[in-house]
Amino acid sequence: MILAAGRGQRMRPLTDTLPKPLLEVRGKPLMQWPMEALAAGGFHDLVINTDWLGDLIPARFGDRFDAGGPQAQSSMSSMSIRYSHEGHDFGGALETAGGIVRALPWLGDVFWVAAGDIYMPGFRFTQEAATRFVASGKLAHLWLVPNPAHNLKGDFGLSPEGLALDTAPEPETFTFSTIGLYRAALFSPPYCDIAPGNPQGHKAPLAPILRAAMADGRVSAERYNGAWTDVGTPERLWQLNAGAPSVPHT
């Protein structure tokens, strides 16, 4: 699932006429970067949620995405696309957890989620990572990055055993990259009380659900050191498109 329902207020006026995930970074829409990586990894079914100017996203990508390239497992990898139109259905975005629960009937038991406004060009969505996650028995696995200047406090800690931690007990924190693997069971009691498919359109953030599961030791994580940018301001978008080098974290 690619999250593409945000309004992008900090990106105005650029997002007054275009959804934030369709803003171009280095010649292609922001959300196309993870779409290409998912297709290259051999994943074939994609869900995209929409709200603000959401009709422009299916107008751009349609119901099928084809991507080739040197990292594809075949000469042409293809994904079918379903859209969860939160704006049409409920008059607004459902936040991260609310949007995921809304899309659960299409996502299956284990699935990836990534935000459509993150530039993470070196990340690989692999079958091997999904297989390891299934074998782990965990409810979520997160990729964490070193804290950028705009989030110095970080989001989560990381234990030596590879468990994601609430920030309180861990002196070193990291920022959640937005990329994660999930089991559908995370979005049911005791961690989430939204009805399956979210028929009432309840809005709910993801962080409290993750923190509750972390307290039970059910969330694993790993550090990602590649290039990563939260394209949250026009300045960051300009820096990427001006050719500022994407230097991996150290």
C-alpha positions as CSV (number, residue, x, y, z in Angstrom):
1,M,0.0,0.0,0.0
2,I,1.2,3.5,-0.8
3,L,-0.2,6.3,1.3
4,A,-1.2,9.2,-0.9
5,A,-4.1,10.9,0.8
6,G,-2.4,13.8,2.6
7,R,-3.2,17.4,1.9
8,G,0.4,18.6,1.9
9,Q,-0.2,21.9,3.6
10,R,3.4,22.7,4.1
11,M,4.0,22.2,0.3
12,R,1.5,24.9,-0.7
13,P,1.2,26.5,-3.2
14,L,2.6,23.6,-5.1
15,T,-0.1,21.3,-3.7
16,D,-3.0,23.6,-4.5
17,T,-3.3,22.1,-7.9
18,L,-1.5,18.7,-7.6
19,P,-1.5,16.0,-4.9
20,K,1.8,16.0,-3.0
21,P,2.8,12.4,-4.2
22,L,2.6,13.6,-7.8
23,L,5.1,16.4,-7.4
24,E,8.2,15.4,-9.4
25,V,11.6,14.5,-8.0
26,R,14.3,14.0,-10.6
27,G,11.9,13.5,-13.5
28,K,9.2,11.4,-12.0
29,P,6.4,11.7,-9.5
30,L,7.5,11.1,-5.9
31,M,5.2,8.1,-5.5
32,Q,6.5,6.5,-8.6
33,W,9.9,5.8,-6.9
34,P,8.4,3.3,-4.4
35,M,6.0,2.0,-7.1
36,E,9.0,1.1,-9.3
37,A,10.8,-0.5,-6.4
38,L,7.8,-2.6,-5.5
39,A,7.4,-3.8,-9.1
40,A,11.1,-4.5,-9.3
41,G,10.8,-6.7,-6.2
42,G,8.2,-8.9,-7.8
43,F,5.1,-7.6,-6.0
44,H,2.0,-7.5,-8.2
45,D,-0.9,-6.0,-6.2
46,L,-0.9,-2.4,-5.1
47,V,-3.4,-0.3,-3.1
48,I,-3.2,3.5,-3.1
49,N,-5.4,5.7,-0.9
50,T,-6.4,9.1,-2.0
51,D,-8.1,12.3,-0.8
52,W,-7.0,15.7,-1.9
53,L,-7.3,16.1,-5.7
54,G,-7.3,12.3,-5.6
55,D,-8.8,11.8,-9.0
56,L,-5.5,13.0,-10.5
57,I,-3.7,9.9,-9.2
58,P,-5.7,7.3,-11.1
59,A,-5.7,9.7,-14.0
60,R,-1.9,9.5,-13.9
61,F,-1.4,5.8,-13.3
62,G,-4.7,4.0,-14.2
63,D,-5.3,0.5,-12.9
64,R,-2.0,-1.0,-13.9
65,F,1.6,0.0,-13.4
66,D,4.4,-1.4,-15.6
67,A,8.0,-0.9,-14.7
68,G,11.2,-2.4,-16.2
69,G,14.8,-1.6,-15.5
70,P,18.0,-3.3,-14.4
71,Q,16.7,-4.1,-11.0
72,A,13.5,-5.8,-12.2
73,Q,13.2,-9.5,-11.8
74,S,12.0,-9.7,-15.4
75,S,12.3,-7.4,-18.4
76,M,8.9,-5.9,-17.4
77,S,7.3,-6.1,-13.9
78,S,3.7,-5.2,-13.6
79,M,1.3,-4.3,-10.7
80,S,-2.4,-4.1,-10.7
81,I,-3.7,-1.0,-8.8
82,R,-6.8,-0.6,-6.6
83,Y,-7.7,2.8,-5.2
84,S,-9.2,3.5,-1.8
85,H,-10.8,6.9,-2.4
86,E,-11.2,8.2,1.2
87,G,-12.2,11.7,0.0
88,H,-15.0,10.4,-2.1
89,D,-16.2,7.9,0.5
90,F,-15.9,9.9,3.7
91,G,-15.1,13.5,2.7
92,G,-11.5,13.4,3.9
93,A,-8.4,11.4,4.7
94,L,-8.6,8.8,7.4
95,E,-5.0,9.2,8.7
96,T,-2.6,6.3,8.5
97,A,-4.1,3.6,10.5
98,G,-7.7,4.5,9.5
99,G,-6.6,4.3,5.8
100,I,-4.8,1.0,6.3
101,V,-7.8,-0.6,8.0
102,R,-10.1,0.7,5.2
103,A,-7.9,-1.1,2.6
104,L,-7.4,-4.3,4.6
105,P,-9.8,-6.4,2.5
106,W,-7.5,-5.8,-0.4
107,L,-4.2,-6.2,1.4
108,G,-4.1,-9.8,2.7
109,D,-2.4,-11.1,5.8
110,V,1.1,-9.6,5.2
111,F,1.8,-6.4,3.3
112,W,4.1,-3.5,2.8
113,V,3.2,0.1,3.5
114,A,5.1,3.2,2.3
115,A,4.3,6.9,2.2
116,G,4.0,8.4,-1.2
117,D,5.9,11.6,-0.2
118,I,9.2,10.0,0.8
119,Y,12.3,9.9,-1.4
120,M,14.2,6.7,-0.7
121,P,15.6,5.8,-4.1
122,G,17.9,3.0,-2.9
123,F,15.4,1.0,-0.9
124,R,14.6,-2.5,-2.1
125,F,11.3,-4.2,-1.4
126,T,12.3,-7.8,-1.5
127,Q,10.6,-11.2,-1.2
128,E,13.3,-12.2,1.2
129,A,12.5,-9.5,3.7
130,A,8.8,-10.5,3.6
131,T,9.7,-14.1,4.1
132,R,11.9,-13.3,7.1
133,F,9.1,-11.2,8.6
134,V,6.6,-14.0,8.2
135,A,8.9,-16.4,10.0
136,S,9.6,-13.9,12.8
137,G,6.0,-14.0,14.1
138,K,6.1,-10.2,14.7
139,L,3.2,-7.9,13.9
140,A,5.3,-5.2,12.2
141,H,8.8,-4.6,11.0
142,L,10.0,-1.0,10.5
143,W,12.9,0.6,8.7
144,L,14.4,3.4,10.7
145,V,16.8,6.2,9.6
146,P,19.1,8.5,11.5
147,N,17.2,11.6,12.7
148,P,17.1,14.5,10.2
149,A,17.4,18.1,11.3
150,H,13.6,18.5,11.3
151,N,13.0,15.5,13.7
152,L,16.0,15.5,16.1
153,K,14.0,13.8,18.8
154,G,13.3,10.8,16.6
155,D,10.4,8.5,16.8
156,F,11.5,5.1,18.1
157,G,14.4,3.3,19.7
158,L,16.1,0.1,18.4
159,S,17.3,-2.6,20.8
160,P,20.4,-4.7,20.2
161,E,18.1,-7.7,19.5
162,G,16.3,-5.8,16.7
163,L,13.2,-4.8,18.5
164,A,11.6,-1.4,17.9
165,L,11.1,0.5,21.2
166,D,9.2,3.4,22.4
167,T,11.6,6.3,22.7
168,A,11.5,6.5,26.5
169,P,13.8,3.6,27.5
170,E,16.3,4.0,24.6
171,P,18.8,6.9,24.7
172,E,19.4,6.7,20.9
173,T,16.4,7.2,18.8
174,F,15.7,7.0,15.1
175,T,13.1,8.4,12.7
176,F,10.6,6.0,11.1
177,S,11.2,6.0,7.4
178,T,7.5,5.3,6.7
179,I,8.4,1.9,5.1
180,G,7.2,-1.2,7.0
181,L,5.9,-4.7,6.8
182,Y,2.7,-5.5,8.6
183,R,0.4,-8.3,9.5
184,A,-3.3,-7.6,9.3
185,A,-3.6,-8.8,13.0
186,L,-1.9,-5.6,14.1
187,F,-5.1,-3.7,13.1
188,S,-7.4,-5.7,15.3
189,P,-7.9,-5.9,19.1
190,P,-6.1,-5.4,21.4
191,Y,-4.1,-2.9,19.3
192,C,-6.8,-1.5,17.1
193,D,-10.6,-1.4,17.7
194,I,-11.6,-0.1,14.2
195,A,-14.1,-2.5,12.5
196,P,-12.6,-4.4,9.6
197,G,-12.7,-2.4,6.4
198,N,-13.4,0.8,8.5
199,P,-17.0,1.1,7.2
200,Q,-17.6,4.2,9.4
201,G,-14.6,6.0,8.2
202,H,-12.9,6.4,11.6
203,K,-9.7,8.5,11.5
204,A,-6.8,7.0,13.5
205,P,-3.0,7.5,13.5
206,L,-0.6,4.6,13.3
207,A,1.9,5.5,16.0
208,P,-0.2,4.6,19.1
209,I,-1.0,1.2,17.6
210,L,2.7,0.6,17.0
211,R,3.7,1.7,20.5
212,A,1.2,-0.6,22.0
213,A,2.5,-3.5,20.1
214,M,6.1,-2.5,20.9
215,A,5.3,-2.7,24.6
216,D,4.5,-6.4,24.0
217,G,7.7,-7.0,22.0
218,R,5.7,-7.5,18.8
219,V,7.5,-5.0,16.5
220,S,10.9,-5.5,15.0
221,A,13.1,-2.9,13.2
222,E,16.3,-2.3,11.4
223,R,18.4,0.7,10.6
224,Y,18.5,1.9,7.0
225,N,21.6,3.9,6.0
226,G,20.7,4.8,2.4
227,A,19.6,8.2,1.1
228,W,16.3,9.3,2.6
229,T,14.3,12.5,2.4
230,D,11.0,13.4,3.8
231,V,9.9,15.8,1.0
232,G,7.8,17.9,3.4
233,T,8.7,21.4,2.3
234,P,9.2,23.2,-1.1
235,E,12.8,23.8,0.0
236,R,13.6,20.1,0.3
237,L,11.9,19.4,-3.0
238,W,14.0,22.2,-4.6
239,Q,17.2,20.8,-3.1
240,L,16.5,17.3,-4.5
241,N,15.7,18.7,-8.0
242,A,18.6,21.1,-8.0
243,G,21.0,18.2,-7.9
244,A,22.0,18.2,-4.3
245,P,23.7,14.9,-3.7
246,S,21.7,12.1,-2.0
247,V,24.4,11.2,0.5
248,P,23.8,8.0,2.4
249,H,23.5,8.3,6.2
250,T,26.6,7.4,8.2
